């Protein structure tokens, strides 16, 4: 299913970092405001058609359709 690039921006705008668990294998807790759910994600996990590319101490890099977004 194709997604309009503006829809990806809306998907990212709907997501919010709740917390980052920093360890050898970091995890991120991301809240989907639209779904009213919180997800615990690892690198390469998917959330709403986006993939968690990298978890850093202060941000998360998400990818989709060859583009990248940062959540802080």
C-alpha positions as CSV (number, residue, x, y, z in Angstrom):
1,X,0.0,0.0,0.0
2,X,1.5,3.3,-1.1
3,X,1.5,6.2,1.4
4,X,1.6,9.8,0.3
5,X,4.7,11.5,1.7
6,X,2.6,14.0,3.6
7,X,0.9,11.0,5.3
8,X,4.4,10.0,6.6
9,X,4.8,13.5,8.1
10,X,1.4,13.0,9.8
11,X,2.4,9.5,11.1
12,X,5.6,11.0,12.6
13,X,3.7,13.9,14.1
14,X,1.4,11.4,15.9
15,X,4.4,9.7,17.6
16,X,6.0,10.9,20.9
17,X,9.0,9.5,22.8
18,X,8.0,8.5,26.3
19,X,11.4,7.2,27.3
20,X,14.6,5.6,26.2
21,X,16.1,2.6,28.0
22,X,19.8,3.0,27.5
23,X,21.8,-0.3,27.6
24,X,23.9,-2.5,25.3
25,X,20.7,-3.1,23.4
26,X,18.8,0.2,23.7
27,X,15.0,0.3,23.6
28,X,12.6,3.2,23.1
29,X,9.1,3.7,24.4
30,X,7.0,5.6,21.8
31,X,3.4,6.7,22.3
32,X,1.0,6.7,19.4
33,X,-1.4,9.6,20.2
34,X,-3.8,8.4,17.5
35,X,-4.0,4.9,18.9
36,X,-3.6,5.9,22.6
37,X,-1.0,3.1,23.0
38,X,2.6,3.0,24.0
39,X,5.1,0.6,22.2
40,X,8.4,-0.7,23.5
41,X,10.7,-0.9,20.4
42,X,14.1,-2.1,19.5
43,X,16.3,-1.2,16.5
44,X,14.7,-2.4,13.2
45,X,11.2,-2.7,14.8
46,X,8.3,-1.2,12.9
47,X,5.7,1.3,14.1
48,X,3.0,2.7,11.8
49,X,4.9,1.8,8.6
50,X,8.1,3.4,9.9
51,X,11.2,1.5,11.0
52,X,13.4,2.3,14.0
53,X,16.8,2.8,12.4
54,X,18.7,4.0,15.4
55,X,18.2,4.7,19.1
56,X,20.4,7.3,20.7
57,X,20.5,8.7,24.2
58,X,18.4,11.8,23.3
59,X,16.6,10.9,20.1
60,X,15.3,8.1,17.8
61,X,15.8,8.0,14.0
62,X,12.9,6.5,12.0
63,X,12.9,5.6,8.3
64,X,10.3,5.0,5.7
65,X,10.3,5.1,1.9
66,X,13.9,6.2,1.8
67,X,13.4,9.1,4.1
68,X,14.4,9.7,7.8
69,X,12.8,11.5,10.7
70,X,14.1,12.3,14.2
71,X,12.0,12.0,17.2
72,X,13.2,13.8,20.4
